[in-house]
């Protein structure tokens, strides 16, 4: 009924009643093991084309319907231990006011990760968009604090330079915790990570 009033079409092929149809998701390029300075991680897909556009709609236009399709795609693409607590980067206050939800946390929960709120943002930061490697690292410095020691997985929706993930790892290790694995829905190619 709702889709008759506000039609939904697949962002890729235009199929009716789908934010992203299964065929278009399967056509996307997988992007499994990857590395950034200081850590290795598993990424479901390349951050380009359809996935970049859909994530933009989720984040900038709050089109929440993409969360379910991303979560399904992620479950089919990567293996993870759903019993281990998972940290996601807490949103800034302004992003939460704008969207009303944390995209990375929503995707991770729907995909079956055991998301915990034990990681706390202790400083607000500027948007990372358009920043080079060094600027992203400075912008992410001392952002988070771990409330309780433990063993964790880390999940983020997109990994570019890895600055946010490195800061999350720092927060965990500072409390003598351990990161058992790092996962992302998407990641850029290393040449797109603004290392200059």
N, C-alpha and C positions, 0 to 999 in steps of 0.2 A: 504494500500500500504506500509506504513512505517513498519507495523508489519510483512510483508513478507520479508523485508530486515533484520530487527532486531526482530526476534520472541520474543513474550512476553508470558510467561506461569505463571499461578497461582502459587505462592510460596507454597501453601498448597497441592494442588492436581495435578498441572500441566496442568490444563485446558488452552486451547489456547486463546490468546488475552485478558487475564485478569491478572493484577498484583496480585489481590486477588479476587477470585470468591465469589459470594454471599453466597454459601453454606459453604465455609470455614470460612467466617466471622461469620456467624450465629452459627457455631460450637464452636466459642471461648467463653470462660467463662466471663460472665458479672461480674461487680465488682462495684456496685453502691455506696451507702453511705460509706464513709471512714473517718478516722481521722488521724491527725498528731498533735504533740504538738503545741498548739496555734490556731488550726483551724480545721474545718470539711470541707469536699468537696465531690463532686459527680464525680466518675470516671466511664468511659464507660466500660473499660475492664481491665483484669489483664495483667500486663506487663510480659509476659512469652510466650514461644513457638512461634507461628506464628506472633503475634503482635510485640514481641520483635525483631524477625528477620526482619520483614518488616520495622519497624522503624529504625533499623540499616542500612538497605539498603537506606532508604530515607535520613538519616543523613550523613552516611559515604560514600555513592556512588552516592548521589544526584539523586536517581531514583524517580523523581517527580511524576510519575504515581500513587504512593501509596497515595498521598494526597487526590485524589477524593474518593478512596475507604474508607479511614479513615474517611473522612468527612461524607459520606453517612452512615457509621456504627454508627458514633457518633449521627447524627440526629435521627436515629432510636432507640437509646439506652437511651438518656437523654432528659429531658425537661429543657429549659432555656428561658429567656425573650430576644428575639432578638432585642428589642428596647433599651436595656441598653448598654452603651459603655463598651467595654471589653478590658482589659489590658493583653498583653502577654509579657513574658520576652524578652527584646531586645537582639538579638544575639551579641556575641563579634565581634570585627572587623575581627579577623582571621577566625571565622566561616562564616561570610558573604563573605569574599574573597574566601573561599574554596567552599561554596555551591552556593552563589548568591541569596539565599532566606532564610527566617526564617521559619523552619518547623512548629513550633507551630502557628505562625501567618497565614501561608498558610492553615493549617488544619482548624483553627478557622474561617477564612473568608469563606472558601468553605462550612463549616457546618452551616453558617448563623449567627455567632456571629458578632456584630458590633464592629470590631477591631479599636482601636484608637492608635495613636502614642504619647499619652500624657505622657507615661512613658519613661524616658530617662536613658540610661546606662551612669553612670558618672565615672565608673572605669572598666577596663578590668579585667577578672578573669581567673584562670586556669580551666581546665576541671574538672567537678565534678566526673567523672568516677573513681571508685576505692577508693574514699575517704570515711572515716567513718563519723558518725553523726557530731562529733565536728569539724572535718576538713571541712566538707561541710558548716557548719554554719559560720566558720571563713572566708571561701572563698567567701561566699555570703554577708558578712557584708558591708553595705553602698554601694551597687552596683547601686541602682536606685534612681531616683529623679522624682517626679510627677510634671509636668509642669503646671497643672491646677486642682484646686479643683473640686470634683464632686463625684457622686455615680457610682460605677463600678462593673462589674463582672471581675473575674480573670480566665484566661485559660492557661494551660501549656500542653505540649504533654505527659510528664511522670512526676509523682510525686514519689519520693523515700523517702528521709528523710523529705522533705517539706521545706528545707532551702531557696530555691528560692522563694517559695510562701510566707513564713514568711517575707522575705525582701521586696517583693512587697507590702504586707499588711502594713509593717512599713512605706514605702514611701507614701502610700495613707493616712494613719492616721496622719503622720507628717504634712501633708497639710490640716488637718481637713476634709479629705474626708471620704468616707464610702465604704466598700466592702460589696456588697449585696449577693455575692455567689462566690464559687470557684469550677472550673470544670477542669477535665483532661481527655484526651483520655484514658490513661492507668495509673495504679499505681501498685507498688509492694505490696506484702503482707508486713505487718509491720515487720515480722521477716527478710525480705530481705532489710530493710531500713537502715542497718548498724548502729543501735542505740548504739552499744558498744563504 
